Amino acid sequence: MNFAIMNFVLSGAIGIIGILTLTKVSEKKEILFALLPLLFALHQFTQGFVWLGLNGFVDENTLKTAKNIFVFYAQGLLQFLVPFAIFLLEPRGTRKNIIALLSILGGILTIYTLWGLYNYPTSVSIQNSAIIYANPVTKHFWVAALYILTTCGSLILSSSIAIQLFGVLNLLGITIVHLLKPYAFTSVWCLYAAVVSVVLYFYFIERRVAFLKNLKEQEYALSEKLETELISLQKKAPSVQKKAMEYFQNIKKIKRP
């Protein structure tokens, strides 16, 4: 029961950070990446129900639904979601092209793992105070290797130092979890990833500041341009008016008998 409470409390805390992160979005292309902390929060909320189900506090159907939501997100979607979100943010160049390849690889892996999760049942149990999610398709070493490559690889390849830090922290977390609790890799690493996703809030603050500065500079440049044009027109106006008056006076003279 204590672990369920921990998941729910953690979910609420990260959820608040997730909402604050979304308020710092400046462009549409940032939305998917900005959603990650909130998605991790909802993910941990779901695992709270898995804990409740495994301890007999909720019925079997609720446990099954919570388990499926958890593994479909953790093992089926993240390997595409993360690199694609980074791809949208990255400016044109070599980094973006490599991340695009990782997104394609992650998409292929997502199709395979979703197929496996859908067609083969995932068992869930508790061992040494950790939840074990076991599926015969996603347990292969090559699946885990590609998963790490697409998720952590795309983060570390980002041109943003904050996102790189998020990637390094996740890679470090994966290593530690694999050494200490390899049997509970999915549940423990996702918990860790949810906590370190708070780093993304600071990334979006940094990005928002840069966006507002750029907007201010553009506004200042536009104001200067308009002011220059106004001065120019004001200078030209008297001469234009004078020429127009002379033109109309000449026409009147021609029309006189």
N, C-alpha and C positions, 0 to 999 in steps of 0.2 A: 504493500500500500504506500509505503514511504517513497518508493521510486516513481509511482504514478503521480504522487503529489509534486515531486521534484520536476517531472516532465511538464506538468500543468503550469507550475510557477515559472519555470524557465521559458515555456511557450509564451506566457503573458509578457514577460520582460522583453524577450526578443521581438515579440509582436509589436510592442510600443516603439522599439527602435526601427522596426520594419516600416511602420506607418510614418515615422519621422523621416526615414530615408526617402520614401515616395514623395514627401512634400518638397524635397530638394531637387526633384527632376526638372530639367530645363528643356529637354527635347524628347520627342516621341521615341527615338532610338534608345534612350536610356531606361525606358520603363521596364523592359524584361529583366535587365540586370538589377535594377532597383527593387524588383519584386523578390529577389532571392532571400533576404532576411525574413520577410513575411512568410514566404513559402516554407522556410526552415522552421519558423515558429509553429505554423499549422502542422508541419510534419511531426514535431515533438508533441504537439497536442494529441495527434493521432496515436503516437506510441504510448501516451498515458492510458488510453483505452485498451491498448494491448496488454499493458501491465494489469489493468483491472480485470481483463478477461482471463488472463493466466492465473490470477489469484481468486477467480470465482466470483467477482463482484458484478460482472455483467454477463449476459447470455452468450451462447456460442456464435450466434449470427453477428452480434456486435463485434466480438473478437475477430471473426473471419473478415468482416468488412474493414476494420481498423488495420488488420495485418496486411490485407491486399493493397490498401491505399498506401501504407508505409513502404512496402517493397516495390510497388509499381513506380513510385516517385524516386526512391533511393537507388534501385537497381535498374529501372527501366527508362527514366527520363533525364536524370542529371547529366549523363555522359553526352547528351546532345544539347540540353538546355544551357549549360555553362559555356561551352565554346561558342555557341551561336550568339549568346548574349554579348560575349566579348567581341565577336566578329562585328556586331552592329556598332559597337563603340569605337573600334579601332580605326584610325585614319588610314587612307590608302598607302600601300607599301608592302614590303616583304613580309612583315609581321602579320598583316591582315591576310595575305595569301596563305601563309602557313596555318593560321587559325581557321581559315576557310576549309582547308584540307582536314583539320582536326574535327571541324563541325560535320563534314561529310562522313568521316570515320565514325564519329559519335552517333550520327543518324543511323548508319548501318548497324552499329552495335545495339542501338535502341530497338530497332526492328527485331533483331535476333532475341534480345533479352525479354522484350514484351511478349514475343511469341512463346518463349519458354515459360515465362511466368503465367501466361494464360493457359497453356496446354498441360503444364506439369504443376501439381500442387506444391505450395511452399509450406513446410512444417515450421512451427514456432514453439520454442520451449525456453526454459530458464536454466542457466548454468553459471554457477559462481557469481550470482547477483547481476547477471547480464542476460539480455534476450538474444537468442540465436534464431536467425532466419535462414533456413536451409532449402535451397532449390537445386535440383540436379543439373539444370542448364547453366545457372549463373555461378556455380561453385568452381568452375574451371579456372586455372591459373591465368590462361591467356585472356579470359574475359576480364579478370581483375587488372591485368597489366594494361589492356587497352582502355579500361575505365579510368585508371590513374593518368594515363597519357593524355586522354582527351579532356579530363577535368582539370587536374593540376597543371598539365602542360600548357593549356590555353591561358590559364591565369598567370603563370610565370612568364609567358611570352608577351603579355600585355605591355604597352608602353607606359602604363601608369605604375608608379612605385607602390601606391596603396594596394592595387590589385595584385601586383607581384608579391607583396607581403602576405596577402590573403592566400595566395597560391603556395608560398613557401610554408606558411603555418599549417595549411592542410596537408601538404606533403609530409611535414614533420609529424603531424598527428596520425596520418596513415601508417607511418613507420613505427611509431610507438605502439599503436593499437595492434599492429601485426605482430610485434614482438611480445606484447603482454597478454592480449586476448584475441588471438587470430580466429577463434571459434565464434566470437561475437563481433566480427569486423563491422558489419553493416550498422548495427544499432549503436555501438560505441562511437564509431567515426562520425556518424550523422549527428550524434549529440555534440561532439566536439566541433564539427563544422558549423553547427547552428550557433554555438557560442562565439566562434571567431568571425562569423559573418557580420558582427557588430562593426568590424573594421570598415566595412563597405559604407557605413554611415558617414565616416570621416572622408572617404573618397568622394562622396556626393556633395559634401560641404565644400571641399576643395574645387570640385567641378562647377558648383553653383557660383562660387566667388569668381572664378575665371569667366563664366558666362556673363555675369552682371557687369564685370569690368569691361568686357568686350562690347557689351551693349551700350555702356556709358560712353566708351570711346567712339563708337559708331554714331551715337546721337550727337556727340560734340563735333565730330567731323561733318555731319550733316548740317548742324546749326551754322558752322563756319561757312560751309558751301552756300547755304541759303542767304546768309548775311552778305557774302561777297556778291552774289547775284543781285540782291536787293540794291546794294550800293551802286553796282554797275548800271542797273536799270534807272535808278534815280538820276544818275549822271547823264544818261542817254535821253531821258524823257524830255528835258527842256529843248534840246536840239531837234528832237523828233517833232515836238509840238510846233516849234518855230518853222520847220520845213513844211509841215502840214498847213499852217496858216498862210505861208507864202504861196503854196500850191493853190489853195482855194481862192486867194486874192487874185492870182493870175487867171484863174478860170473865170472869175467875175468880170475882169477887165476884157477878156476875149468875148464874152457874151454881150457886152454893152455895144449898142449901135454906133 
